[in-house]
Amino acid sequence: MSIEGYDILIEEFKFLLEVEKPKVAHEKLVAAALGDRSENADYQAAKEKLRHIDKRLFYLNSIIEKSQIIDPSLLSHKKVSFGSSVKIVNLHTEEEECYTICGVLESEPQNGLISVHSPLARAMMGREVNDEFKIQLPHVKKEYEIVEIYYKNIFSLKKNIRTKSDFSFH
C-alpha cells in the first residue's frame, strides 16, 4: 500500500473513532431518553449505526495492522515493481495499454490502476523493458511486450479518492 493510501485509512479510522462514533452514541442516548426502546425507531437506527461503525473500525484496524507501506518513489523502476506505471503493447493487435500497479484498496481498474495481486500485475512483476510475457485469460491467451516502465504517483491517477464525507454513516 502506498503512503497516501495508508494515510487515508488512518484518517477514516480516526474520524469514525473520534467524531462519528461519539456523535451516534449521543444520538442513541437522546433517543433512549424518549422512552420505550422496543418501539423507538431513532434508538434502533442509532444502535444499528453504532454496529456498522464498530464493524468498519474492526475492519480498518485489521487492514492497518497488516498493511505493508511502500514508497514507490524510492524504487528504481528499471524492473516492474509496486508503484510502476507500465506501458505494454498487445503483440496480436499492436494496441498500447498502460497500467499502474498499486495496492488492493487503491486499485481502480477502469482508470488503469491494477492491484499488485491481479493476474496482469503478477505477470509483469520483475520484468524489464522489451520483455515479452503471456497471460491466460478465461477465454484467450494474450501476449504483450513491455514498452516502458516509469514512476507516476498513484494518487495523481486516482479518480475516486475517499474524503471525510465518504467516511460517515448516514
C-alpha positions, 0 to 999 in steps of 0.5 A: 500500500502506498503512503497516501493510501495508508494515510487515508485509512488512518484518517477514516479510522480516526474520524469514525473513532473520534467524531462519528462514533461519539456523535451516534452514541449521543444520538442513541442516548437522546433517543433512549431518553424518549422512552420505550426502546422496543418501539423507538425507531431513532434508538434502533437506527442509532444502535444499528449505526453504532454496529456498522461503525464498530464493524468498519473500525474492526475492519480498518484496524485489521487492514492497518495492522497488516498493511505493508507501506511502500514508497514507490518513489524510492524504487528504481523502476528499471524492473516492474515493481509496486508503484510502476506505471507500465506501458505494454503493447498487445503483440496480436493487435499492436494496441498500447495499454498502460497500467499502474500497479498499486495496492488492493484498496487503491486499485481502480481498474477502469482508470488503469490502476491494477492491484499488485495481486491481479493476474496482469500485475503478477505477470509483469512483476520483475520484468524489464523493458522489451520483455515479452510475457503471456497471460491466460485469460478465461477465454484467450491467451494474450501476449504483450511486450513491455514498452516502458516502465516509469514512476507516476504517483498513484494518487495523481491517477486516482479518480475516486479518492475517499474524503471525510464525507465518504467516511460517515454513516448516514 
